[in-house]
Amino acid sequence: MNLLFMVNDPPYGTERAYNALRHANAVAKEPEVQVKVFFMADAVQCARQGQVVPQGYYNLERMITIATRRGVEAGACGSCMEARALTDDALIPGVHQSSLDELSRWTIWADKVIVY
């Protein structure tokens, strides 16, 4: 099964991005499942490396790193990155600058699209 997770909310302030990554990491453990995550709008900030969060709080950078090590492909909307002055070299290793063209291909590839 192929699953696409689309994340729209900022990394902190709500728990939607956190829950999306928890969900994606959980299903990525399943042997017959392939997962892709697309960050758009304010969610592109989830993919910024060097996040500093208070001890005891969830760290999305760690969660994304775990996901990509499990084989999850992750992309961040290039237009959304540009609007927020987020450059390629600021992205977490394993996350690439993506596009709506790639999101379109991923949507067609997916058996299910889950939007957070």
HELIX and SHEET records of a PDB file:
HELIX    1   1 ARG A   16  ALA A   28  1                                  13    
HELIX    2   2 ALA A   41  ALA A   47  5                                   7    
HELIX    3   3 LEU A   60  ARG A   69  1                                  10    
HELIX    4   4 GLY A   78  ALA A   83  1                                   6    
HELIX    5   5 ASP A   88  ALA A   90  5                                   3    
HELIX    6   6 LEU A  100  TRP A  109  1                                  10    
SHEET    1   A 5 VAL A  95  SER A  98  0                                        
SHEET    2   A 5 GLU A  73  CYS A  77  1                                        
SHEET    3   A 5 GLN A  34  PHE A  39  1                                        
SHEET    4   A 5 ASN A   2  VAL A   7  1                                        
SHEET    5   A 5 LYS A 112  VAL A 115  1                                        
END                                                                             
